[in-house]
Amino acid sequence: MKEADFLKKVGIYARYLTQFLNDSDVPKILETIRDLEKIRQQAEKEKVE
């Protein structure tokens, strides 16, 4: 995974997380955190370029 792709995915999730915090939507926040962890693990496995 290239660094630009990684940062793009993280940026998208950061925007969602901000929106969910405004809505007090805890289950979606937790789901987003799990998704971010999966992205982090994938980037670690693929050695972000």
TIMIRO-869386 format. One line per field, with one value per atom (N, C-alpha, C): residue number from 1; atom name; z, x, y. Coordinates in Angstrom, 1 decimal. Each point is the difference from the previous one (the first is absolute). Example, Ala and Ser with C-alpha at 12.3 -4.5 7.8 and 13.67 -1.06 7.14 Angstrom:
2
k: 1_1_1_2_2_2
a: N_CA_C_N_CA_C
z: 7.8_0.0_0.0_-0.7_0.0_0.8
x: 13.2_-0.9_0.9_-0.4_0.9_-0.8
y: -5.7_1.2_1.2_1.1_1.1_1.1
This chain:
49
k: 1_1_1_2_2_2_3_3_3_4_4_4_5_5_5_6_6_6_7_7_7_8_8_8_9_9_9_10_10_10_11_11_11_12_12_12_13_13_13_14_14_14_15_15_15_16_16_16_17_17_17_18_18_18_19_19_19_20_20_20_21_21_21_22_22_22_23_23_23_24_24_24_25_25_25_26_26_26_27_27_27_28_28_28_29_29_29_30_30_30_31_31_31_32_32_32_33_33_33_34_34_34_35_35_35_36_36_36_37_37_37_38_38_38_39_39_39_40_40_40_41_41_41_42_42_42_43_43_43_44_44_44_45_45_45_46_46_46_47_47_47_48_48_48_49_49_49
a: N_CA_C_N_CA_C_N_CA_C_N_CA_C_N_CA_C_N_CA_C_N_CA_C_N_CA_C_N_CA_C_N_CA_C_N_CA_C_N_CA_C_N_CA_C_N_CA_C_N_CA_C_N_CA_C_N_CA_C_N_CA_C_N_CA_C_N_CA_C_N_CA_C_N_CA_C_N_CA_C_N_CA_C_N_CA_C_N_CA_C_N_CA_C_N_CA_C_N_CA_C_N_CA_C_N_CA_C_N_CA_C_N_CA_C_N_CA_C_N_CA_C_N_CA_C_N_CA_C_N_CA_C_N_CA_C_N_CA_C_N_CA_C_N_CA_C_N_CA_C_N_CA_C_N_CA_C_N_CA_C_N_CA_C_N_CA_C_N_CA_C
z: 0.0_0.0_0.0_-0.9_-0.1_1.1_0.5_1.0_-0.3_-1.3_-0.3_0.1_-0.4_0.2_1.5_0.8_1.4_0.6_-0.3_0.5_-0.4_-1.2_-0.6_0.8_0.3_0.8_1.4_0.6_1.3_0.1_-1.0_-0.1_-0.1_-0.8_-0.1_1.3_0.7_1.3_1.0_-0.1_1.0_-0.2_-1.2_-0.3_0.6_-0.3_0.5_1.6_0.6_1.4_0.6_-0.6_0.4_-0.1_-1.1_-0.2_1.1_0.3_0.9_1.4_0.4_1.3_0.2_-1.1_0.1_0.2_-0.6_0.1_1.3_0.7_1.2_-0.4_-1.1_-0.5_0.3_1.3_0.5_-0.8_-0.3_-0.8_-1.3_-0.7_-1.3_0.3_1.1_0.4_0.2_0.7_0.3_-1.3_-0.9_-1.3_-0.8_0.0_-0.7_0.6_1.3_0.6_-0.4_0.0_-0.5_-1.4_-0.9_-1.4_-0.1_0.8_0.0_0.4_1.0_0.4_-1.1_-0.8_-1.1_-1.1_-0.2_-1.0_0.5_1.3_0.5_-0.1_0.3_-0.1_-1.4_-1.0_-1.4_-0.4_0.4_-0.4_0.6_1.2_0.7_-0.8_-0.3_-0.7_-1.4_-0.7_-1.4_0.0_1.2_0.1_-0.8_0.6_-0.7_-0.6_-1.3_-0.8_0.2
x: 0.9_-0.9_0.9_-0.3_0.8_-0.5_1.0_-0.3_-1.2_-0.1_-1.1_-1.4_0.0_-1.3_-0.3_1.0_-0.2_-0.5_0.6_-0.5_-1.4_-0.3_-1.3_-1.1_0.3_-0.9_-0.2_1.1_0.0_-0.8_0.2_-0.7_-1.5_-0.4_-1.5_-0.5_0.7_-0.5_0.0_1.0_0.0_-1.2_-0.4_-1.2_-1.2_-0.1_-1.2_0.0_1.1_0.1_-0.4_0.4_-0.4_-1.5_-0.6_-1.4_-0.8_0.5_-0.6_0.1_1.1_0.1_-1.0_-0.3_-1.0_-1.4_-0.2_-1.3_-0.1_1.1_0.1_-0.4_0.6_-0.3_1.2_0.0_1.0_0.3_-1.1_0.3_0.7_-0.3_0.7_1.4_0.3_1.3_0.9_-0.6_0.8_0.2_-0.9_0.1_1.1_0.0_1.1_1.3_0.2_1.2_0.5_-0.9_0.4_0.5_-0.7_0.4_1.3_0.3_1.3_1.1_-0.3_1.0_0.3_-1.0_0.2_0.9_-0.3_0.8_1.5_0.1_1.4_0.7_-0.7_0.7_0.3_-0.9_0.3_1.2_0.1_1.1_1.3_-0.1_1.2_0.5_-1.0_0.4_0.6_-0.6_0.5_1.1_0.4_1.1_-0.3_-0.7_-0.4_1.2_-0.2_1.1_0.1
y: -1.2_1.2_1.2_1.0_1.2_0.9_0.9_0.9_0.9_0.5_0.8_-0.7_-1.3_-0.7_-0.2_-0.3_-0.2_1.3_1.2_1.2_0.4_-0.4_0.3_-0.8_-1.3_-0.8_0.6_0.3_0.5_1.4_0.8_1.3_-0.2_-1.0_-0.3_-0.4_-0.9_-0.5_1.1_0.9_1.1_0.9_0.2_0.9_-0.7_-1.3_-0.8_0.1_-0.2_0.0_1.3_1.1_1.3_0.2_-0.5_0.1_-0.9_-1.1_-0.9_0.6_0.6_0.6_1.1_0.7_1.1_-0.7_-1.1_-0.7_-0.9_-0.1_-0.9_-1.5_-0.4_-1.3_-1.0_-0.5_-0.8_-1.3_-0.7_-1.3_0.2_1.1_0.3_0.4_0.8_0.3_-1.2_-1.0_-1.2_-0.8_0.0_-0.7_0.7_1.3_0.8_-0.3_-0.1_-0.3_-1.4_-1.0_-1.3_0.0_0.8_0.1_0.7_1.0_0.6_-0.9_-0.9_-1.0_-1.0_-0.4_-0.9_0.7_1.3_0.7_0.1_0.3_0.1_-1.3_-1.1_-1.3_-0.4_0.4_-0.3_0.9_1.2_0.9_-0.6_-0.4_-0.6_-1.2_-0.9_-1.2_0.3_1.0_0.3_1.0_0.4_1.0_1.3_0.9_1.2_0.7_0.3_0.6_1.5
